[in-house]
């Protein structure tokens, strides 16, 4: 069985490598010559636990190679990006471009599976594009059984655990017809240990969007609580911990906003599909984005109470214990503070080799945690890296701290920042 994986990004490359390890002949297709060269030399262009060794092995054994061109195959997996445009409309142009190249090599009996997070109806749109470009082939759901099988099967993996979760997570497989779904199911069964459950393509598209929206709405609840609790001078982490002792309550953790490439994006696909009826989902997005502005304002209030003192921003990653800084609320907050306070701002990020470009020209610099503890008086905690949690309280009793992640719960209480102080008195 020959498999082509279109798009060698965070999902496509690990997927291609896993299928290749299972013994299939896999061709990874990407528009970037750099990515193709890197993979063909047995190396990786993305950071992910254990991926480098896996890719090196399957390339050396000849089971995986990369190419700029799509080749005839038995199975095609499309895993290209689906960003949102400025106006929040989903941009499925990469999916349709990938589908165009696949169409040119399709033959009866082939299976096409879309994995990219997509607005509802994208898999059908892909089917219609195939029908238009290949009138010689019968498409599923149009008349009779169809010559090719088309399905949607979203990925659900967590960065940092991608290879484990690709195998262990349950998969939801949506076919254009039940027969398409059964064909895709037989394919995934070869390398997925989790349950594989079939449904329609439209339902599967919605499932993916709903999963990430569920998380966004729940994080928004925690973020909204954190602002309310701050005004009421209550420790939100204690409130959440105690409320979660209720057997049916499970509140998530507040933070400086929501980052990453999925949770802050996918809810817009639902909102765009039905703006009138998605008020809660839209509001959650606004609450989470607004939390970033709130953190900048509160941190600035605190900093203004310590004129001339150095400020340590702890963490830049989009979440704990990873080295991914894209779409990170921590970067957004720290960069805005750096633009305002310049070289007084020091950044502590054990996972960064260099500062992200957002800090160019601000005068802010990267320092280590020990130096920050010696040199800085004000601490703004933006990421809950384990390394930060382990600072003993006696090393930070004299610091003024704005903690967005509840990393130092035992920090001695000090007067709240000016704006909150007025409320509290
Ligand atoms: N966050 C909080 N509070 C929390 C949990 C998360 O503020 O209690 C923040 C994080 O700090 C981060 C953001 O949310 O900035 C997203 O982090 P995450 O760990 O919730 O999710 P991602 O983006 O790493 O991965 C998500 C996962 N989706 C779900 O958990 C429903 C993953 O399974 C998906 O495969 C992935 O999106 C994706 O590719 O769609």
Boltz pocket constraint, residues with backbone or C-beta under 6 A from the ligand:
constraints:
  - pocket:
      binder: B
      contacts: [[A, 155], [A, 156], [A, 157], [A, 158], [A, 159], [A, 211], [A, 212], [A, 215], [A, 219], [A, 252], [A, 253], [A, 254], [A, 255], [A, 256], [A, 257], [A, 258], [A, 259], [A, 260], [A, 261], [A, 262], [A, 263], [A, 318], [A, 319], [A, 320], [A, 327], [A, 329]]
      max_distance: 6.0
